[in-house]
């Protein structure tokens, strides 16, 4: 059985991930669709996924791009004890 002592809560991990994304992409809207704790290997990690909607760069964007041109999916891995970002992907 894995040692879950000192592991951050789901709410704390989501706050850390949201702060990270908003630092990189200010004035964006972050929505989480899943949060998973992975205890295989060391260290235990949280894997979060969801969508981020970024502020439009200009009024011309809505005519050139699809209706949700500024919406992207993301995956983030965080250390479950320290809350540090281990990896992230935006697509």
ZALUMZA-939694 format. One record per atom (N, C-alpha, C): x, y, z; residue number from 0; atom name. Coordinates in pm, whole numbers, plus 50000, padded with zeros to 5 digits. Each point is the difference from the previous one (the first is absolute). Layout:
BEGIN
<rec><c1>X</c1><c2>Y</c2><c3>Z</c3><seq>NUM</seq><atom>CA</atom></rec>
...
***
This chain:
BEGIN
<rec><c1>50084</c1><c2>49882</c2><c3>50000</c3><seq>0</seq><atom>N</atom></rec>
<rec><c1>49916</c1><c2>50118</c2><c3>50000</c3><seq>0</seq><atom>CA</atom></rec>
<rec><c1>50088</c1><c2>50124</c2><c3>50000</c3><seq>0</seq><atom>C</atom></rec>
<rec><c1>49975</c1><c2>50097</c2><c3>49912</c3><seq>1</seq><atom>N</atom></rec>
<rec><c1>50084</c1><c2>50118</c2><c3>49992</c3><seq>1</seq><atom>CA</atom></rec>
<rec><c1>49985</c1><c2>50089</c2><c3>50122</c3><seq>1</seq><atom>C</atom></rec>
<rec><c1>50106</c1><c2>50073</c2><c3>50031</c3><seq>2</seq><atom>N</atom></rec>
<rec><c1>49999</c1><c2>50094</c2><c3>50111</c3><seq>2</seq><atom>CA</atom></rec>
<rec><c1>49941</c1><c2>50132</c2><c3>49953</c3><seq>2</seq><atom>C</atom></rec>
<rec><c1>49878</c1><c2>50031</c2><c3>50044</c3><seq>3</seq><atom>N</atom></rec>
<rec><c1>49931</c1><c2>50121</c2><c3>49956</c3><seq>3</seq><atom>CA</atom></rec>
<rec><c1>50021</c1><c2>50118</c2><c3>50094</c3><seq>3</seq><atom>C</atom></rec>
<rec><c1>50088</c1><c2>49985</c2><c3>50096</c3><seq>4</seq><atom>N</atom></rec>
<rec><c1>50026</c1><c2>50107</c2><c3>50095</c3><seq>4</seq><atom>CA</atom></rec>
<rec><c1>50071</c1><c2>50116</c2><c3>49930</c3><seq>4</seq><atom>C</atom></rec>
<rec><c1>49952</c1><c2>50118</c2><c3>50023</c3><seq>5</seq><atom>N</atom></rec>
<rec><c1>50062</c1><c2>50119</c2><c3>49942</c3><seq>5</seq><atom>CA</atom></rec>
<rec><c1>49958</c1><c2>50031</c2><c3>49857</c3><seq>5</seq><atom>C</atom></rec>
<rec><c1>49905</c1><c2>49925</c2><c3>49947</c3><seq>6</seq><atom>N</atom></rec>
<rec><c1>49953</c1><c2>50024</c2><c3>49864</c3><seq>6</seq><atom>CA</atom></rec>
<rec><c1>49900</c1><c2>50115</c2><c3>50002</c3><seq>6</seq><atom>C</atom></rec>
<rec><c1>50015</c1><c2>50092</c2><c3>49907</c3><seq>7</seq><atom>N</atom></rec>
<rec><c1>49912</c1><c2>50115</c2><c3>49990</c3><seq>7</seq><atom>CA</atom></rec>
<rec><c1>49858</c1><c2>49958</c2><c3>49964</c3><seq>7</seq><atom>C</atom></rec>
<rec><c1>49903</c1><c2>50083</c2><c3>50036</c3><seq>8</seq><atom>N</atom></rec>
<rec><c1>49862</c1><c2>49971</c2><c3>49964</c3><seq>8</seq><atom>CA</atom></rec>
<rec><c1>49975</c1><c2>50035</c2><c3>49853</c3><seq>8</seq><atom>C</atom></rec>
<rec><c1>49893</c1><c2>49949</c2><c3>49946</c3><seq>9</seq><atom>N</atom></rec>
<rec><c1>49963</c1><c2>50028</c2><c3>49862</c3><seq>9</seq><atom>CA</atom></rec>
<rec><c1>49979</c1><c2>50150</c2><c3>49977</c3><seq>9</seq><atom>C</atom></rec>
<rec><c1>49940</c1><c2>50067</c2><c3>50096</c3><seq>10</seq><atom>N</atom></rec>
<rec><c1>49975</c1><c2>50145</c2><c3>49988</c3><seq>10</seq><atom>CA</atom></rec>
<rec><c1>50132</c1><c2>50077</c2><c3>49997</c3><seq>10</seq><atom>C</atom></rec>
<rec><c1>50095</c1><c2>49963</c2><c3>50086</c3><seq>11</seq><atom>N</atom></rec>
<rec><c1>50131</c1><c2>50067</c2><c3>50002</c3><seq>11</seq><atom>CA</atom></rec>
<rec><c1>50074</c1><c2>49981</c2><c3>49868</c3><seq>11</seq><atom>C</atom></rec>
<rec><c1>49995</c1><c2>49880</c2><c3>49947</c3><seq>12</seq><atom>N</atom></rec>
<rec><c1>50069</c1><c2>49969</c2><c3>49875</c3><seq>12</seq><atom>CA</atom></rec>
<rec><c1>49937</c1><c2>50079</c2><c3>49884</c3><seq>12</seq><atom>C</atom></rec>
<rec><c1>49868</c1><c2>50007</c2><c3>49996</c3><seq>13</seq><atom>N</atom></rec>
<rec><c1>49934</c1><c2>50075</c2><c3>49894</c3><seq>13</seq><atom>CA</atom></rec>
<rec><c1>50033</c1><c2>50149</c2><c3>50010</c3><seq>13</seq><atom>C</atom></rec>
<rec><c1>50010</c1><c2>50054</c2><c3>50122</c3><seq>14</seq><atom>N</atom></rec>
<rec><c1>50037</c1><c2>50140</c2><c3>50018</c3><seq>14</seq><atom>CA</atom></rec>
<rec><c1>50142</c1><c2>50026</c2><c3>49950</c3><seq>14</seq><atom>C</atom></rec>
<rec><c1>50092</c1><c2>49911</c2><c3>50031</c3><seq>15</seq><atom>N</atom></rec>
<rec><c1>50138</c1><c2>50015</c2><c3>49954</c3><seq>15</seq><atom>CA</atom></rec>
<rec><c1>50007</c1><c2>49994</c2><c3>49847</c3><seq>15</seq><atom>C</atom></rec>
<rec><c1>49928</c1><c2>49906</c2><c3>49940</c3><seq>16</seq><atom>N</atom></rec>
<rec><c1>49999</c1><c2>49988</c2><c3>49854</c3><seq>16</seq><atom>CA</atom></rec>
<rec><c1>49936</c1><c2>50124</c2><c3>49936</c3><seq>16</seq><atom>C</atom></rec>
<rec><c1>49892</c1><c2>50048</c2><c3>50058</c3><seq>17</seq><atom>N</atom></rec>
<rec><c1>49934</c1><c2>50119</c2><c3>49946</c3><seq>17</seq><atom>CA</atom></rec>
<rec><c1>50091</c1><c2>50122</c2><c3>50011</c3><seq>17</seq><atom>C</atom></rec>
<rec><c1>50066</c1><c2>50017</c2><c3>50113</c3><seq>18</seq><atom>N</atom></rec>
<rec><c1>50094</c1><c2>50112</c2><c3>50016</c3><seq>18</seq><atom>CA</atom></rec>
<rec><c1>50112</c1><c2>49993</c2><c3>49897</c3><seq>18</seq><atom>C</atom></rec>
<rec><c1>50051</c1><c2>49881</c2><c3>49975</c3><seq>19</seq><atom>N</atom></rec>
<rec><c1>50106</c1><c2>49981</c2><c3>49901</c3><seq>19</seq><atom>CA</atom></rec>
<rec><c1>49951</c1><c2>50042</c2><c3>49861</c3><seq>19</seq><atom>C</atom></rec>
<rec><c1>49882</c1><c2>49952</c2><c3>49961</c3><seq>20</seq><atom>N</atom></rec>
<rec><c1>49947</c1><c2>50032</c2><c3>49867</c3><seq>20</seq><atom>CA</atom></rec>
<rec><c1>49969</c1><c2>50149</c2><c3>49986</c3><seq>20</seq><atom>C</atom></rec>
<rec><c1>49944</c1><c2>50060</c2><c3>50105</c3><seq>21</seq><atom>N</atom></rec>
<rec><c1>49967</c1><c2>50142</c2><c3>49993</c3><seq>21</seq><atom>CA</atom></rec>
<rec><c1>50124</c1><c2>50089</c2><c3>50000</c3><seq>21</seq><atom>C</atom></rec>
<rec><c1>50109</c1><c2>49951</c2><c3>50056</c3><seq>22</seq><atom>N</atom></rec>
<rec><c1>50126</c1><c2>50074</c2><c3>49994</c3><seq>22</seq><atom>CA</atom></rec>
<rec><c1>50052</c1><c2>49999</c2><c3>49857</c3><seq>22</seq><atom>C</atom></rec>
<rec><c1>49989</c1><c2>49886</c2><c3>49933</c3><seq>23</seq><atom>N</atom></rec>
<rec><c1>50048</c1><c2>49989</c2><c3>49861</c3><seq>23</seq><atom>CA</atom></rec>
<rec><c1>49903</c1><c2>50064</c2><c3>49901</c3><seq>23</seq><atom>C</atom></rec>
<rec><c1>49870</c1><c2>49989</c2><c3>50027</c3><seq>24</seq><atom>N</atom></rec>
<rec><c1>49897</c1><c2>50049</c2><c3>49907</c3><seq>24</seq><atom>CA</atom></rec>
<rec><c1>49900</c1><c2>50087</c2><c3>50077</c3><seq>24</seq><atom>C</atom></rec>
<rec><c1>50037</c1><c2>50126</c2><c3>50028</c3><seq>25</seq><atom>N</atom></rec>
<rec><c1>49915</c1><c2>50089</c2><c3>50081</c3><seq>25</seq><atom>CA</atom></rec>
<rec><c1>49862</c1><c2>50021</c2><c3>49935</c3><seq>25</seq><atom>C</atom></rec>
<rec><c1>49904</c1><c2>50029</c2><c3>50083</c3><seq>26</seq><atom>N</atom></rec>
<rec><c1>49862</c1><c2>50030</c2><c3>49959</c3><seq>26</seq><atom>CA</atom></rec>
<rec><c1>49935</c1><c2>49884</c2><c3>49926</c3><seq>26</seq><atom>C</atom></rec>
<rec><c1>50038</c1><c2>49878</c2><c3>50036</c3><seq>27</seq><atom>N</atom></rec>
<rec><c1>49941</c1><c2>49880</c2><c3>49941</c3><seq>27</seq><atom>CA</atom></rec>
<rec><c1>49901</c1><c2>49939</c2><c3>50097</c3><seq>27</seq><atom>C</atom></rec>
<rec><c1>49918</c1><c2>49910</c2><c3>49949</c3><seq>28</seq><atom>N</atom></rec>
<rec><c1>49904</c1><c2>49927</c2><c3>50082</c3><seq>28</seq><atom>CA</atom></rec>
<rec><c1>50039</c1><c2>49853</c2><c3>49998</c3><seq>28</seq><atom>C</atom></rec>
<rec><c1>50025</c1><c2>49943</c2><c3>50117</c3><seq>29</seq><atom>N</atom></rec>
<rec><c1>50046</c1><c2>49861</c2><c3>50013</c3><seq>29</seq><atom>CA</atom></rec>
<rec><c1>49887</c1><c2>49914</c2><c3>50055</c3><seq>29</seq><atom>C</atom></rec>
<rec><c1>49974</c1><c2>49887</c2><c3>49935</c3><seq>30</seq><atom>N</atom></rec>
<rec><c1>49899</c1><c2>49904</c2><c3>50045</c3><seq>30</seq><atom>CA</atom></rec>
<rec><c1>50064</c1><c2>49861</c2><c3>50005</c3><seq>30</seq><atom>C</atom></rec>
<rec><c1>49988</c1><c2>49934</c2><c3>50115</c3><seq>31</seq><atom>N</atom></rec>
<rec><c1>50057</c1><c2>49866</c2><c3>50017</c3><seq>31</seq><atom>CA</atom></rec>
<rec><c1>49893</c1><c2>49895</c2><c3>49970</c3><seq>31</seq><atom>C</atom></rec>
<rec><c1>50038</c1><c2>49897</c2><c3>49924</c3><seq>32</seq><atom>N</atom></rec>
<rec><c1>49908</c1><c2>49891</c2><c3>49970</c3><seq>32</seq><atom>CA</atom></rec>
<rec><c1>50034</c1><c2>49873</c2><c3>50077</c3><seq>32</seq><atom>C</atom></rec>
<rec><c1>50127</c1><c2>49982</c2><c3>50038</c3><seq>33</seq><atom>N</atom></rec>
<rec><c1>50036</c1><c2>49883</c2><c3>50080</c3><seq>33</seq><atom>CA</atom></rec>
<rec><c1>50126</c1><c2>50027</c2><c3>50082</c3><seq>33</seq><atom>C</atom></rec>
<rec><c1>50003</c1><c2>49937</c2><c3>50116</c3><seq>34</seq><atom>N</atom></rec>
<rec><c1>50117</c1><c2>50005</c2><c3>50089</c3><seq>34</seq><atom>CA</atom></rec>
<rec><c1>50024</c1><c2>49858</c2><c3>50050</c3><seq>34</seq><atom>C</atom></rec>
<rec><c1>50119</c1><c2>49946</c2><c3>49973</c3><seq>35</seq><atom>N</atom></rec>
<rec><c1>50031</c1><c2>49862</c2><c3>50039</c3><seq>35</seq><atom>CA</atom></rec>
<rec><c1>50129</c1><c2>49998</c2><c3>50081</c3><seq>35</seq><atom>C</atom></rec>
<rec><c1>49999</c1><c2>49923</c2><c3>50108</c3><seq>36</seq><atom>N</atom></rec>
<rec><c1>50121</c1><c2>49976</c2><c3>50079</c3><seq>36</seq><atom>CA</atom></rec>
<rec><c1>50063</c1><c2>49872</c2><c3>49950</c3><seq>36</seq><atom>C</atom></rec>
<rec><c1>50127</c1><c2>50009</c2><c3>49959</c3><seq>37</seq><atom>N</atom></rec>
<rec><c1>50074</c1><c2>49884</c2><c3>49950</c3><seq>37</seq><atom>CA</atom></rec>
<rec><c1>50108</c1><c2>49967</c2><c3>50101</c3><seq>37</seq><atom>C</atom></rec>
<rec><c1>49993</c1><c2>49881</c2><c3>50059</c3><seq>38</seq><atom>N</atom></rec>
<rec><c1>50096</c1><c2>49962</c2><c3>50104</c3><seq>38</seq><atom>CA</atom></rec>
<rec><c1>50101</c1><c2>49897</c2><c3>49953</c3><seq>38</seq><atom>C</atom></rec>
<rec><c1>49996</c1><c2>49963</c2><c3>49872</c3><seq>39</seq><atom>N</atom></rec>
<rec><c1>50102</c1><c2>49908</c2><c3>49948</c3><seq>39</seq><atom>CA</atom></rec>
<rec><c1>50129</c1><c2>50076</c2><c3>49983</c3><seq>39</seq><atom>C</atom></rec>
<rec><c1>50107</c1><c2>49944</c2><c3>50049</c3><seq>40</seq><atom>N</atom></rec>
<rec><c1>50130</c1><c2>50065</c2><c3>49988</c3><seq>40</seq><atom>CA</atom></rec>
<rec><c1>50016</c1><c2>50109</c2><c3>50104</c3><seq>40</seq><atom>C</atom></rec>
<rec><c1>50109</c1><c2>50070</c2><c3>49990</c3><seq>41</seq><atom>N</atom></rec>
<rec><c1>50026</c1><c2>50108</c2><c3>50095</c3><seq>41</seq><atom>CA</atom></rec>
<rec><c1>50033</c1><c2>50125</c2><c3>49923</c3><seq>41</seq><atom>C</atom></rec>
<rec><c1>49962</c1><c2>50113</c2><c3>50038</c3><seq>42</seq><atom>N</atom></rec>
<rec><c1>49907</c1><c2>50031</c2><c3>50108</c3><seq>42</seq><atom>CA</atom></rec>
<rec><c1>49855</c1><c2>49984</c2><c3>49955</c3><seq>42</seq><atom>C</atom></rec>
<rec><c1>49905</c1><c2>49994</c2><c3>50094</c3><seq>43</seq><atom>N</atom></rec>
<rec><c1>49859</c1><c2>49996</c2><c3>49959</c3><seq>43</seq><atom>CA</atom></rec>
<rec><c1>49965</c1><c2>50131</c2><c3>49930</c3><seq>43</seq><atom>C</atom></rec>
<rec><c1>49919</c1><c2>49991</c2><c3>49896</c3><seq>44</seq><atom>N</atom></rec>
<rec><c1>49966</c1><c2>50119</c2><c3>49922</c3><seq>44</seq><atom>CA</atom></rec>
<rec><c1>49850</c1><c2>50012</c2><c3>49980</c3><seq>44</seq><atom>C</atom></rec>
<rec><c1>49958</c1><c2>50122</c2><c3>49976</c3><seq>45</seq><atom>N</atom></rec>
<rec><c1>49864</c1><c2>50027</c2><c3>49957</c3><seq>45</seq><atom>CA</atom></rec>
<rec><c1>50005</c1><c2>50030</c2><c3>49851</c3><seq>45</seq><atom>C</atom></rec>
<rec><c1>49905</c1><c2>49946</c2><c3>49926</c3><seq>46</seq><atom>N</atom></rec>
<rec><c1>49984</c1><c2>50031</c2><c3>49859</c3><seq>46</seq><atom>CA</atom></rec>
<rec><c1>49867</c1><c2>50071</c2><c3>49984</c3><seq>46</seq><atom>C</atom></rec>
<rec><c1>50006</c1><c2>50122</c2><c3>49952</c3><seq>47</seq><atom>N</atom></rec>
<rec><c1>49881</c1><c2>50080</c2><c3>49980</c3><seq>47</seq><atom>CA</atom></rec>
<rec><c1>49981</c1><c2>50028</c2><c3>49852</c3><seq>47</seq><atom>C</atom></rec>
<rec><c1>49876</c1><c2>50004</c2><c3>49958</c3><seq>48</seq><atom>N</atom></rec>
<rec><c1>49970</c1><c2>50036</c2><c3>49861</c3><seq>48</seq><atom>CA</atom></rec>
<rec><c1>49879</c1><c2>50092</c2><c3>50000</c3><seq>48</seq><atom>C</atom></rec>
<rec><c1>49987</c1><c2>50074</c2><c3>49891</c3><seq>49</seq><atom>N</atom></rec>
<rec><c1>49888</c1><c2>50091</c2><c3>49987</c3><seq>49</seq><atom>CA</atom></rec>
<rec><c1>50016</c1><c2>50089</c2><c3>49879</c3><seq>49</seq><atom>C</atom></rec>
<rec><c1>49933</c1><c2>50116</c2><c3>50004</c3><seq>50</seq><atom>N</atom></rec>
<rec><c1>50008</c1><c2>50095</c2><c3>49890</c3><seq>50</seq><atom>CA</atom></rec>
<rec><c1>50036</c1><c2>50137</c2><c3>50053</c3><seq>50</seq><atom>C</atom></rec>
<rec><c1>50063</c1><c2>50078</c2><c3>49916</c3><seq>51</seq><atom>N</atom></rec>
<rec><c1>50033</c1><c2>50138</c2><c3>50031</c3><seq>51</seq><atom>CA</atom></rec>
<rec><c1>49951</c1><c2>50085</c2><c3>49883</c3><seq>51</seq><atom>C</atom></rec>
<rec><c1>49928</c1><c2>50106</c2><c3>50033</c3><seq>52</seq><atom>N</atom></rec>
<rec><c1>49952</c1><c2>50094</c2><c3>49900</c3><seq>52</seq><atom>CA</atom></rec>
<rec><c1>50077</c1><c2>50129</c2><c3>50019</c3><seq>52</seq><atom>C</atom></rec>
<rec><c1>50075</c1><c2>50037</c2><c3>49898</c3><seq>53</seq><atom>N</atom></rec>
<rec><c1>50083</c1><c2>50119</c2><c3>50008</c3><seq>53</seq><atom>CA</atom></rec>
<rec><c1>49927</c1><c2>50120</c2><c3>49941</c3><seq>53</seq><atom>C</atom></rec>
<rec><c1>50034</c1><c2>50115</c2><c3>50050</c3><seq>54</seq><atom>N</atom></rec>
<rec><c1>49941</c1><c2>50124</c2><c3>49951</c3><seq>54</seq><atom>CA</atom></rec>
<rec><c1>50037</c1><c2>50020</c2><c3>49854</c3><seq>54</seq><atom>C</atom></rec>
<rec><c1>49904</c1><c2>50044</c2><c3>49921</c3><seq>55</seq><atom>N</atom></rec>
<rec><c1>50023</c1><c2>50025</c2><c3>49858</c3><seq>55</seq><atom>CA</atom></rec>
<rec><c1>50103</c1><c2>50111</c2><c3>49982</c3><seq>55</seq><atom>C</atom></rec>
<rec><c1>50080</c1><c2>49986</c2><c3>49897</c3><seq>56</seq><atom>N</atom></rec>
<rec><c1>50103</c1><c2>50100</c2><c3>49973</c3><seq>56</seq><atom>CA</atom></rec>
<rec><c1>49945</c1><c2>50123</c2><c3>49931</c3><seq>56</seq><atom>C</atom></rec>
<rec><c1>49886</c1><c2>49988</c2><c3>49939</c3><seq>57</seq><atom>N</atom></rec>
<rec><c1>49944</c1><c2>50115</c2><c3>49930</c3><seq>57</seq><atom>CA</atom></rec>
<rec><c1>49864</c1><c2>49968</c2><c3>49942</c3><seq>57</seq><atom>C</atom></rec>
<rec><c1>49929</c1><c2>50100</c2><c3>49955</c3><seq>58</seq><atom>N</atom></rec>
<rec><c1>49866</c1><c2>49979</c2><c3>49946</c3><seq>58</seq><atom>CA</atom></rec>
<rec><c1>50004</c1><c2>49926</c2><c3>49867</c3><seq>58</seq><atom>C</atom></rec>
<rec><c1>50109</c1><c2>50010</c2><c3>49928</c3><seq>59</seq><atom>N</atom></rec>
<rec><c1>50012</c1><c2>49933</c2><c3>49870</c3><seq>59</seq><atom>CA</atom></rec>
<rec><c1>50003</c1><c2>49848</c2><c3>50016</c3><seq>59</seq><atom>C</atom></rec>
<rec><c1>50046</c1><c2>49950</c2><c3>50115</c3><seq>60</seq><atom>N</atom></rec>
<rec><c1>50010</c1><c2>49856</c2><c3>50024</c3><seq>60</seq><atom>CA</atom></rec>
<rec><c1>49868</c1><c2>49928</c2><c3>49980</c3><seq>60</seq><atom>C</atom></rec>
<rec><c1>49891</c1><c2>50060</c2><c3>50044</c3><seq>61</seq><atom>N</atom></rec>
<rec><c1>49871</c1><c2>49929</c2><c3>49992</c3><seq>61</seq><atom>CA</atom></rec>
<rec><c1>49953</c1><c2>49981</c2><c3>49856</c3><seq>61</seq><atom>C</atom></rec>
<rec><c1>50052</c1><c2>50079</c2><c3>49907</c3><seq>62</seq><atom>N</atom></rec>
<rec><c1>49963</c1><c2>49985</c2><c3>49859</c3><seq>62</seq><atom>CA</atom></rec>
<rec><c1>50088</c1><c2>49899</c2><c3>49928</c3><seq>62</seq><atom>C</atom></rec>
<rec><c1>50123</c1><c2>49985</c2><c3>50045</c3><seq>63</seq><atom>N</atom></rec>
<rec><c1>50096</c1><c2>49915</c2><c3>49932</c3><seq>63</seq><atom>CA</atom></rec>
<rec><c1>49999</c1><c2>49857</c2><c3>50055</c3><seq>63</seq><atom>C</atom></rec>
<rec><c1>49988</c1><c2>49985</c2><c3>50132</c3><seq>64</seq><atom>N</atom></rec>
<rec><c1>50012</c1><c2>49869</c2><c3>50065</c3><seq>64</seq><atom>CA</atom></rec>
<rec><c1>49863</c1><c2>49941</c2><c3>50032</c3><seq>64</seq><atom>C</atom></rec>
<rec><c1>50001</c1><c2>49871</c2><c3>50033</c3><seq>65</seq><atom>N</atom></rec>
<rec><c1>49876</c1><c2>49933</c2><c3>50039</c3><seq>65</seq><atom>CA</atom></rec>
<rec><c1>49945</c1><c2>50064</c2><c3>50128</c3><seq>65</seq><atom>C</atom></rec>
<rec><c1>49881</c1><c2>49960</c2><c3>50039</c3><seq>66</seq><atom>N</atom></rec>
<rec><c1>49932</c1><c2>50067</c2><c3>50111</c3><seq>66</seq><atom>CA</atom></rec>
<rec><c1>50075</c1><c2>49990</c2><c3>50133</c3><seq>66</seq><atom>C</atom></rec>
<rec><c1>50076</c1><c2>49894</c2><c3>50021</c3><seq>67</seq><atom>N</atom></rec>
<rec><c1>50076</c1><c2>49985</c2><c3>50125</c3><seq>67</seq><atom>CA</atom></rec>
<rec><c1>50149</c1><c2>49992</c2><c3>49970</c3><seq>67</seq><atom>C</atom></rec>
<rec><c1>50049</c1><c2>50095</c2><c3>49925</c3><seq>68</seq><atom>N</atom></rec>
<rec><c1>50140</c1><c2>49998</c2><c3>49958</c3><seq>68</seq><atom>CA</atom></rec>
<rec><c1>50097</c1><c2>50010</c2><c3>50116</c3><seq>68</seq><atom>C</atom></rec>
<rec><c1>49957</c1><c2>50058</c2><c3>50110</c3><seq>69</seq><atom>N</atom></rec>
<rec><c1>50089</c1><c2>50022</c2><c3>50113</c3><seq>69</seq><atom>CA</atom></rec>
<rec><c1>49979</c1><c2>49898</c2><c3>50112</c3><seq>69</seq><atom>C</atom></rec>
<rec><c1>49935</c1><c2>49889</c2><c3>49971</c3><seq>70</seq><atom>N</atom></rec>
<rec><c1>49977</c1><c2>49894</c2><c3>50099</c3><seq>70</seq><atom>CA</atom></rec>
<rec><c1>50094</c1><c2>49884</c2><c3>49971</c3><seq>70</seq><atom>C</atom></rec>
<rec><c1>50075</c1><c2>49960</c2><c3>50102</c3><seq>71</seq><atom>N</atom></rec>
<rec><c1>50098</c1><c2>49893</c2><c3>49986</c3><seq>71</seq><atom>CA</atom></rec>
<rec><c1>49982</c1><c2>49898</c2><c3>50111</c3><seq>71</seq><atom>C</atom></rec>
<rec><c1>50040</c1><c2>49878</c2><c3>49974</c3><seq>72</seq><atom>N</atom></rec>
<rec><c1>50003</c1><c2>49895</c2><c3>50103</c3><seq>72</seq><atom>CA</atom></rec>
<rec><c1>50138</c1><c2>50000</c2><c3>50064</c3><seq>72</seq><atom>C</atom></rec>
<rec><c1>50005</c1><c2>49960</c2><c3>50127</c3><seq>73</seq><atom>N</atom></rec>
<rec><c1>50130</c1><c2>49992</c2><c3>50068</c3><seq>73</seq><atom>CA</atom></rec>
<rec><c1>50007</c1><c2>49876</c2><c3>50087</c3><seq>73</seq><atom>C</atom></rec>
<rec><c1>50122</c1><c2>49956</c2><c3>50025</c3><seq>74</seq><atom>N</atom></rec>
<rec><c1>50032</c1><c2>49896</c2><c3>50097</c3><seq>74</seq><atom>CA</atom></rec>
<rec><c1>50114</c1><c2>50054</c2><c3>50086</c3><seq>74</seq><atom>C</atom></rec>
<rec><c1>49991</c1><c2>49982</c2><c3>50130</c3><seq>75</seq><atom>N</atom></rec>
<rec><c1>50104</c1><c2>50045</c2><c3>50091</c3><seq>75</seq><atom>CA</atom></rec>
<rec><c1>50030</c1><c2>49888</c2><c3>50099</c3><seq>75</seq><atom>C</atom></rec>
<rec><c1>50129</c1><c2>49978</c2><c3>50028</c3><seq>76</seq><atom>N</atom></rec>
<rec><c1>50042</c1><c2>49906</c2><c3>50104</c3><seq>76</seq><atom>CA</atom></rec>
<rec><c1>50067</c1><c2>50079</c2><c3>50111</c3><seq>76</seq><atom>C</atom></rec>
<rec><c1>49956</c1><c2>49975</c2><c3>50124</c3><seq>77</seq><atom>N</atom></rec>
<rec><c1>50056</c1><c2>50067</c2><c3>50117</c3><seq>77</seq><atom>CA</atom></rec>
<rec><c1>50048</c1><c2>49897</c2><c3>50101</c3><seq>77</seq><atom>C</atom></rec>
<rec><c1>50106</c1><c2>50034</c2><c3>50071</c3><seq>78</seq><atom>N</atom></rec>
<rec><c1>50045</c1><c2>49919</c2><c3>50113</c3><seq>78</seq><atom>CA</atom></rec>
<rec><c1>49890</c1><c2>50005</c2><c3>50105</c3><seq>78</seq><atom>C</atom></rec>
<rec><c1>49953</c1><c2>49885</c2><c3>50047</c3><seq>79</seq><atom>N</atom></rec>
<rec><c1>49887</c1><c2>49993</c2><c3>50091</c3><seq>79</seq><atom>CA</atom></rec>
<rec><c1>50032</c1><c2>50049</c2><c3>50141</c3><seq>79</seq><atom>C</atom></rec>
<rec><c1>50127</c1><c2>50005</c2><c3>50036</c3><seq>80</seq><atom>N</atom></rec>
<rec><c1>50038</c1><c2>50046</c2><c3>50134</c3><seq>80</seq><atom>CA</atom></rec>
<rec><c1>50043</c1><c2>50147</c2><c3>50001</c3><seq>80</seq><atom>C</atom></rec>
<rec><c1>50076</c1><c2>50041</c2><c3>49899</c3><seq>81</seq><atom>N</atom></rec>
<rec><c1>50053</c1><c2>50136</c2><c3>49997</c3><seq>81</seq><atom>CA</atom></rec>
<rec><c1>49916</c1><c2>50095</c2><c3>49915</c3><seq>81</seq><atom>C</atom></rec>
<rec><c1>49924</c1><c2>49947</c2><c3>49907</c3><seq>82</seq><atom>N</atom></rec>
<rec><c1>49918</c1><c2>50084</c2><c3>49914</c3><seq>82</seq><atom>CA</atom></rec>
<rec><c1>50075</c1><c2>50066</c2><c3>49887</c3><seq>82</seq><atom>C</atom></rec>
<rec><c1>50122</c1><c2>49955</c2><c3>49975</c3><seq>83</seq><atom>N</atom></rec>
<rec><c1>50078</c1><c2>50059</c2><c3>49890</c3><seq>83</seq><atom>CA</atom></rec>
<rec><c1>49956</c1><c2>49941</c2><c3>49867</c3><seq>83</seq><atom>C</atom></rec>
<rec><c1>50006</c1><c2>50082</c2><c3>49898</c3><seq>84</seq><atom>N</atom></rec>
<rec><c1>49962</c1><c2>49957</c2><c3>49865</c3><seq>84</seq><atom>CA</atom></rec>
<rec><c1>50113</c1><c2>49913</c2><c3>49944</c3><seq>84</seq><atom>C</atom></rec>
<rec><c1>49966</c1><c2>49878</c2><c3>49961</c3><seq>85</seq><atom>N</atom></rec>
<rec><c1>50098</c1><c2>49909</c2><c3>49942</c3><seq>85</seq><atom>CA</atom></rec>
<rec><c1>49998</c1><c2>50005</c2><c3>49848</c3><seq>85</seq><atom>C</atom></rec>
<rec><c1>49881</c1><c2>50020</c2><c3>49944</c3><seq>86</seq><atom>N</atom></rec>
<rec><c1>49984</c1><c2>49998</c2><c3>49856</c3><seq>86</seq><atom>CA</atom></rec>
<rec><c1>49866</c1><c2>50062</c2><c3>49965</c3><seq>86</seq><atom>C</atom></rec>
<rec><c1>49993</c1><c2>50066</c2><c3>49884</c3><seq>87</seq><atom>N</atom></rec>
<rec><c1>49870</c1><c2>50045</c2><c3>49953</c3><seq>87</seq><atom>CA</atom></rec>
<rec><c1>49997</c1><c2>50003</c2><c3>49848</c3><seq>87</seq><atom>C</atom></rec>
<rec><c1>49880</c1><c2>49985</c2><c3>49946</c3><seq>88</seq><atom>N</atom></rec>
<rec><c1>49980</c1><c2>49996</c2><c3>49855</c3><seq>88</seq><atom>CA</atom></rec>
<rec><c1>49875</c1><c2>50079</c2><c3>49968</c3><seq>88</seq><atom>C</atom></rec>
<rec><c1>50009</c1><c2>50084</c2><c3>49900</c3><seq>89</seq><atom>N</atom></rec>
<rec><c1>49887</c1><c2>50078</c2><c3>49952</c3><seq>89</seq><atom>CA</atom></rec>
<rec><c1>49979</c1><c2>49964</c2><c3>49854</c3><seq>89</seq><atom>C</atom></rec>
<rec><c1>49877</c1><c2>49963</c2><c3>49963</c3><seq>90</seq><atom>N</atom></rec>
<rec><c1>49974</c1><c2>49963</c2><c3>49860</c3><seq>90</seq><atom>CA</atom></rec>
<rec><c1>49866</c1><c2>50053</c2><c3>49957</c3><seq>90</seq><atom>C</atom></rec>
***
